Amino acid sequence: MSKKRKGLALMLGLLLLVVGLAGCGSKEINGMKAYKSEITSMKVQSNNLVKIEGTTSAPDGSAMIIADSKKHGLLASGSETEFTVPKAKNGKFDLYILPYQFVDYKKGSTIKLFVAGIESGKLSKKDISEPTSKVKKLYKALPDNFEASDQKVDFDAKYNALKYFLGNEVEIHKSSSNLYTILPKEDTELGDGYNAL
């Protein structure tokens, strides 16, 4: 084989390798390219939101979606303070989820979560905040197309949901597995009104 042919064969082989690697970790789902993603941590923050961090093969700007093993989508934001579409950036992502979405899972249990990056420009803020049929189809398809990230639920989702919605002006005490006592704190506007009664 001549040097030109060897060089051409080597270049063609490298081109095929690069094209093959570019498609690694992605699948076509409902006419959209979905990229493999993995959760690296799940924890409750001081504001009682559940923060999920992870890595993804999705290009920057790809929308991130998450579903559980029951094929239910979890409404996730890319910001702690307002709803934004969560997006991939530099091979990573952050998702912020309201704790009430985990109330079916007891503290100490393991939850199977499926995360994927969806090619940029395919999902709008409205598609995700008020899931359209195309987003619901994606949620249902995630468990069939990607591996689960098993995550331990190390928080009481009901307690954290109450804290998130009621704020810091109340004390919440767990009375039994499904019963919580909620009282206003003394040195708050709510507590002062309660004590005046």
Phi, psi and omega in degrees: 000134182287164180299322180297316181293320178297316179296318179295318179296319179295316179296319179295319178298317178295319179298316178297321178296314180296315179297319179296318180291327180297329180271355181297137175082006178236153178220153175272119179231121179050042177078010179234146177279123179247135185250140178301137179217155182222139179276133177253338176200149176220119181209157177272135178269173181296337177272007177074007171282148175269122179256127177244126178246153178191183178242155183210153173269002181290144176293157177308139179091352178291138178287138180257133176233158184218141178221160176260181183291345176275005180067028174264134176282145174254129179288113182240144177246159175267002182222151177282335191256338178209162180281122172226156177291123177292137184228153175286142176211122179055039177077013181227168175207155172233133176238138176242123187233136177294137187296336181298340180288352180250010186296341177283354184245125180283152176303132181096346179280168178250136180243139176264120180241144181238124182236142176213150171265134180251134186313141185305138176088356182270336181234133179263170176303318180293322178305320185273318183289329175232080193314120177279173181298326180293325178287319178300322177295321177296315178304315182292331182277338184304310181297335180275347186241343182226158177283149179284150167257110179283124181233135177277131177275101183257029179216159176270101187299324179294315178299312181295326177294316178299315179299319181297313185279329183266342176081193186268003181273002180232155172255134181241125179237134179278120181267325176205189185299330181234012184237130180236140174261129182240120180231146177290144175288147185296314186268041177232166179300319179294317180293321179297320178293324181291318181290335180288342182290000000 
